[in-house]
């Protein structure tokens, strides 16, 4: 029978293929992820926020806002995010239909390998999903958004706070933009996002 033969046949001793988590850890220096998220305004209008995150230092590279996302708009945002710095080797994104042919051609032209996640698998883009949750918990859940310009201002303020002041356990309680430890001087709290958060500095 098949079960009996399978028991005595020699098994191949090939090493297991690389898992997704291992791939992300091994290539963190060359990976960026992007995702869109919805933000309702005071008039119940829906705005779309776009974020681009660098995996190596969890640095928030780009935040943008639009009412009508398109493949052309996403391609332009990607170009602006990496205009003056080296583009990543891989970009991780979901399979939203808004990423069209224009976006795919721009990614190829920039030398980036497009890595869409599997359908219905947001955990494969976990860094970006986690950051969207942080943006909601730290900022958007506490304010009423009046419009596109207001949301853009809020997100730019949050980006500065996230990159320069917010500590990360994965970075050994450092911020994405490393800073020198200050040991001399009086500690002063600097309000961020109209007092939602504070950065403590020595002067």
C-alpha positions as CSV (number, residue, x, y, z in Angstrom):
1,X,0.0,0.0,0.0
2,X,1.0,3.7,-0.4
3,X,1.3,4.3,3.4
4,X,3.6,1.3,3.8
5,X,5.9,2.3,0.9
6,X,6.0,5.9,2.1
7,X,7.2,4.7,5.5
8,X,10.3,3.0,4.0
9,X,11.2,5.4,1.1
10,X,14.1,7.7,1.5
11,X,13.1,11.3,2.2
12,X,14.7,14.3,0.5
13,X,16.8,16.3,2.9
14,X,16.3,19.7,1.3
15,X,16.6,22.7,3.6
16,X,13.2,24.4,4.3
17,X,12.4,27.4,2.2
18,X,12.8,30.9,3.8
19,X,9.7,32.0,5.7
20,X,8.1,35.4,5.4
21,X,9.3,36.6,8.8
22,X,12.9,35.5,8.1
23,X,12.8,37.3,4.7
24,X,11.7,40.5,6.4
25,X,14.4,40.3,9.0
26,X,17.2,39.4,6.6
27,X,16.4,42.1,4.1
28,X,15.2,44.9,6.5
29,X,17.7,47.4,5.2
30,X,16.3,47.2,1.7
31,X,12.6,47.0,2.4
32,X,9.9,49.7,2.5
33,X,6.2,49.2,2.9
34,X,3.3,51.3,2.0
35,X,-0.4,51.4,2.7
36,X,-3.5,53.5,2.5
37,X,-5.9,54.3,5.4
38,X,-9.2,56.1,5.6
39,X,-9.9,59.1,7.8
40,X,-13.4,60.6,8.2
41,X,-13.8,64.4,8.5
42,X,-16.2,66.4,10.5
43,X,-18.5,66.6,7.4
44,X,-18.4,62.8,7.0
45,X,-16.2,63.1,3.9
46,X,-13.7,60.3,3.6
47,X,-10.0,61.2,3.0
48,X,-7.2,58.7,2.2
49,X,-3.9,58.9,3.9
50,X,-0.8,57.2,2.4
51,X,2.3,56.2,4.4
52,X,5.6,54.8,3.3
53,X,7.7,53.2,6.0
54,X,11.4,52.1,6.0
55,X,11.8,48.8,7.8
56,X,15.4,49.0,9.0
57,X,14.9,51.9,11.5
58,X,11.1,52.0,11.4
59,X,11.4,55.5,9.9
60,X,8.3,57.1,8.6
61,X,9.5,58.3,5.2
62,X,6.3,59.8,3.7
63,X,2.8,60.8,4.6
64,X,0.3,62.2,2.0
65,X,-3.4,62.9,1.9
66,X,-5.9,62.9,-1.0
67,X,-9.6,62.6,-1.5
68,X,-9.3,60.5,-4.7
69,X,-6.3,58.1,-4.8
70,X,-5.2,56.9,-8.2
71,X,-2.3,54.9,-9.7
72,X,-0.8,58.2,-11.0
73,X,-1.0,59.9,-7.6
74,X,0.5,56.8,-5.9
75,X,3.4,56.7,-8.4
76,X,4.1,60.4,-7.9
77,X,4.1,60.0,-4.1
78,X,6.6,57.1,-4.4
79,X,8.8,59.2,-6.6
80,X,8.7,62.2,-4.1
81,X,9.3,59.9,-1.1
82,X,12.6,58.6,-2.6
83,X,13.5,61.5,-4.7
84,X,16.7,62.5,-2.8
85,X,17.7,59.2,-1.3
86,X,18.3,55.6,-2.4
87,X,15.2,53.7,-3.2
88,X,14.6,50.4,-1.4
89,X,15.1,47.1,-3.1
90,X,11.6,45.8,-2.2
91,X,8.3,47.6,-1.6
92,X,5.6,45.7,0.2
93,X,2.0,46.7,-0.4
94,X,-1.5,45.2,-0.4
95,X,-3.4,44.1,-3.5
96,X,-5.7,47.2,-3.6
97,X,-7.0,47.8,-7.1
98,X,-5.8,51.4,-7.0
99,X,-2.3,50.2,-7.6
100,X,-2.5,50.1,-11.4
101,X,-0.3,49.8,-14.4
102,X,1.2,53.3,-14.0
103,X,2.3,52.5,-10.5
104,X,3.8,49.1,-11.5
105,X,5.8,50.8,-14.4
106,X,7.1,53.5,-12.0
107,X,8.3,50.9,-9.5
108,X,10.1,49.0,-12.2
109,X,11.7,52.2,-13.6
110,X,13.0,53.1,-10.1
111,X,14.6,49.6,-9.8
112,X,12.3,48.5,-7.0
113,X,11.0,44.9,-6.8
114,X,7.2,45.0,-6.2
115,X,6.1,42.6,-3.5
116,X,2.3,42.5,-3.1
117,X,1.1,40.5,-0.1
118,X,-1.2,37.5,-0.4
119,X,-4.9,38.2,-0.6
120,X,-6.6,38.8,2.8
121,X,-3.2,38.6,4.6
122,X,-2.7,42.0,6.3
123,X,-0.2,40.4,8.8
124,X,2.3,40.2,5.9
125,X,2.4,44.0,5.9
126,X,2.5,44.1,9.7
127,X,4.8,47.1,10.1
128,X,2.6,49.4,8.0
129,X,-0.6,48.1,9.7
130,X,0.9,48.6,13.1
131,X,1.9,52.1,12.2
132,X,-1.6,52.9,11.0
133,X,-2.8,51.7,14.4
134,X,-0.3,54.0,16.1
135,X,-1.4,57.0,14.0
136,X,-5.0,56.3,15.0
137,X,-4.3,55.8,18.7
138,X,-1.7,58.5,19.2
139,X,-3.3,61.2,17.0
140,X,-6.5,60.8,15.0
141,X,-8.7,59.3,17.7
142,X,-8.2,62.5,19.8
143,X,-8.9,65.2,17.2
144,X,-11.7,66.1,14.8
145,X,-10.4,66.5,11.2
146,X,-11.8,69.5,9.4
147,X,-10.5,68.9,6.0
148,X,-7.7,67.8,3.7
149,X,-5.3,70.6,4.7
150,X,-5.9,70.0,8.4
151,X,-5.3,66.3,8.1
152,X,-2.1,67.0,6.2
153,X,-0.9,69.3,8.9
154,X,-1.7,66.7,11.6
155,X,0.1,63.9,9.8
156,X,3.2,66.0,9.2
157,X,3.3,66.9,12.9
158,X,2.9,63.3,13.8
159,X,5.6,62.3,11.4
160,X,8.1,64.6,13.1
161,X,7.0,63.3,16.6
162,X,7.2,59.7,15.4
163,X,10.7,60.0,13.8
164,X,12.4,62.2,16.4
165,X,10.7,61.6,19.8
166,X,8.7,58.4,19.9
167,X,10.6,55.5,21.3
168,X,10.5,52.0,19.9
169,X,11.2,48.7,21.7
170,X,12.6,47.2,18.5
171,X,15.2,50.0,18.5
172,X,16.1,49.5,22.1
173,X,13.9,52.5,23.2
174,X,15.5,54.8,20.6
175,X,13.7,56.9,18.0
176,X,14.0,56.1,14.2
177,X,16.2,59.2,13.9
178,X,18.9,58.4,16.5
179,X,19.7,61.2,18.9
180,X,22.5,61.8,21.3
181,X,21.8,61.4,25.0
182,X,21.8,64.7,26.9
183,X,22.9,64.6,30.5
184,X,23.4,68.3,31.4
185,X,20.7,71.0,31.7
186,X,17.2,71.6,32.8
187,X,14.5,69.3,31.4
188,X,11.7,71.1,29.5
189,X,8.6,69.5,28.0
190,X,7.9,70.6,24.4
191,X,4.2,70.1,23.4
192,X,3.6,68.2,20.2
193,X,0.3,68.0,18.3
194,X,-1.2,70.7,20.5
195,X,-0.2,69.0,23.7
196,X,-1.3,65.4,22.8
197,X,2.3,64.4,23.3
198,X,5.4,65.9,24.8
199,X,9.1,65.7,23.9
200,X,11.4,66.2,26.8
201,X,14.6,68.1,26.0
202,X,17.5,69.5,28.1
203,X,18.4,73.2,27.8
